[in-house]
């Protein structure tokens, strides 16, 4: 089968399309003919070589979430899964391919009216956004800042905060056009990437959901209100300064909280319950997904160049066979 691996860590040109053995489902697994593959921020972080210390090596097959049709099942799996359209989490590898395998516990049938592209745009990111707000103890009436709101996690977090009755939902983004699109999704105030602008924006925030990280993270810690909570859910902008925690100590009397969050720490049954609810909402138009572009699988390097350039609004989706089985274009 056709698959995309990291030939060399670093730039997107280090990705290579190769012939790869078709994966065989083991006990408790499904084999899935992929119709759509989500291109996520973690893929770019792995590709750059940032996570080599965690065991990632050149030759790694990228991709963590797919949607498609189950073609075979492993030992112990109900045969009725065969032929069903599903979303599935493949771990941190195996998704950029024409066939993928995933644990049946990490798969979810797609509701009628939901495309494969929409599924991989919402499946992983929606759960992160939901539980990040939950872990931040977000409550109606509070002010929320979503930093890096133009990605799929941020877009969902904006909608969920607005639906939850936030007193204000501010976002950071790179252009007026993006700001207008985020306002349409529920944002009330638009700031630039450094947190400036929006003269009527709140001076402080009760909750910050940060997808970016990077060297400017301490500046946003300073924007927390007393008893404010800061959740870092990604580091697409790189690691923060080693001494960023000093900002918390300097503001000791404000009782600020900082935490990292990974959905890996949420029980699988809880993740699936939230995902199922979000899929139903999306299928009925109550939760919006934003597909930036749909590209053939062999153009994965182009997808990563667009991510590195910061031009993506929403999520890029790769398709092994463009136009097949309900994969839609950009929305």
C-alpha positions, -999 to 999 in steps of 0.1 A, spaced: 0 0 0 10 37 -3 21 54 29 40 85 40 70 81 63 96 105 77 127 99 56 146 127 74 136 147 104 133 185 99 116 202 70 85 189 52 106 178 23 118 150 46 85 132 41 85 104 15 58 83 -1 67 47 0 53 12 -6 46 -2 29 33 -36 41 -5 -37 46 -11 -39 83 -29 -69 96 -54 -65 125 -43 -82 157 -65 -93 186 -90 -66 194 -81 -45 163 -99 -33 132 -84 -29 97 -96 2 80 -95 13 44 -88 50 50 -110 76 33 -96 106 53 -65 112 74 -63 142 98 -31 162 97 -25 174 132 0 197 150 16 167 167 25 153 133 45 184 126 62 183 160 72 146 154 83 154 118 107 181 130 125 157 153 114 175 185 103 142 201 133 120 192 140 116 230 106 98 232 117 71 208 106 84 174 130 75 146 134 82 110 112 59 89 83 66 112 49 63 96 30 95 106 -7 100 115 -29 94 145 -65 96 133 -83 82 103 -118 77 90 -129 50 66 -145 16 62 -137 -15 83 -124 -42 60 -113 -69 85 -113 -76 122 -89 -93 145 -94 -121 169 -121 -113 196 -138 -85 176 -174 -88 166 -176 -94 128 -205 -69 125 -178 -41 125 -169 -52 90 -183 -28 64 -190 0 89 -177 35 85 -157 46 115 -134 72 130 -104 57 147 -73 67 167 -42 48 155 -19 60 182 10 83 171 17 64 139 1 45 111 -25 70 98 -8 84 67 -16 53 47 -42 36 25 -49 10 52 -46 14 89 -53 -6 121 -67 6 154 -80 -9 186 -117 -15 185 -118 5 218 -104 35 199 -129 34 170 -163 50 168 -190 44 141 -198 76 121 -234 89 123 -254 95 91 -246 129 76 -210 131 89 -183 130 63 -149 113 68 -132 147 65 -153 162 92 -147 132 115 -109 135 114 -112 173 119 -133 169 151 -125 135 164 -92 142 183 -94 179 187 -129 181 200 -121 159 229 -91 180 238 -111 212 237 -139 197 259 -117 183 286 -93 213 286 -122 235 296 -134 209 321 -100 206 337 -98 244 338 -130 244 358 -146 268 333 -179 282 344 -206 303 328 -199 340 330 -161 336 331 -137 352 305 -118 328 283 -88 334 260 -80 307 234 -44 312 222 -38 298 187 -75 296 179 -72 290 142 -65 253 145 -90 226 150 -86 225 188 -89 262 191 -119 264 168 -138 238 189 -127 254 222 -142 288 210 -175 272 202 -177 252 234 -168 282 256 -194 303 238 -220 276 242 -211 273 278 -220 309 285 -186 325 287 -188 362 296 -162 368 268 -143 346 244 -111 362 232 -88 347 206 -53 353 193 -49 350 155 -28 364 127 -52 384 105 -85 403 104 -99 377 81 -92 349 105 -106 371 133 -138 376 114 -142 338 109 -136 332 146 -162 358 155 -186 339 134 -178 308 154 -184 325 188 -154 347 196 -162 381 211 -128 397 210 -99 393 186 -62 399 196 -30 396 176 -5 368 183 12 388 210 -22 394 228 -25 430 218 -54 448 201 -91 447 208 -93 479 229 -126 466 244 -112 432 253 -110 422 290 -78 432 306 -76 398 323 -89 363 318 -102 336 341 -92 308 318 -65 305 291 -65 276 267 -31 276 250 -23 255 219 9 274 210 33 275 240 66 289 228 87 319 240 57 342 245 38 319 269 49 340 300 32 371 286 -1 353 286 4 341 322 4 378 331 -31 381 316 -47 358 342 -71 372 367 -68 363 403 -76 326 407 -71 323 369 -63 289 353 -39 283 324 -41 251 304 -13 243 279 -27 218 254 0 220 228 34 234 219 31 240 182 51 272 187 79 254 206 87 250 242 83 279 266 113 294 284 127 272 311 120 298 338 84 306 328 72 294 362 88 324 379 58 345 365 36 324 388 58 330 418 60 367 412 22 368 411 19 345 442 -9 365 458 -31 361 428 -34 323 434 -28 314 397 -27 279 384 -8 264 354 -13 229 340 -5 208 310 -32 187 295 -32 156 273 -63 136 265 -43 105 271 -50 110 308 -88 108 302 -104 73 305 -111 59 271 -148 54 278 -151 91 288 -133 102 256 -156 81 235 -188 94 252 -178 130 245 -167 122 210 -200 104 202 -219 134 215 -198 159 195 -202 138 163 -240 138 168 -239 176 173 -218 181 141 -240 158 121 -270 180 131 -251 213 125 -249 222 161 -211 220 162 -191 233 133 -160 217 118 -136 236 95 -117 217 68 -90 240 54 -82 218 25 -84 183 12 -52 170 -4 -41 136 -19 -21 115 4 10 119 -17 9 157 -11 15 153 27 47 174 24 26 203 10 2 200 39 31 203 63 46 233 45 12 250 49 12 242 86 47 255 91 38 287 72 9 293 95 -16 295 67 -40 268 79 -74 277 93 -90 245 106 -75 212 96 -59 198 64 -72 164 54 -53 138 33 -72 114 12 -58 82 -4 -85 84 -31 -98 119 -37 -135 122 -41 -143 88 -26 -170 79 0 -183 111 13 -150 130 17 -159 167 13 -138 197 3 -129 227 24 -157 243 45 
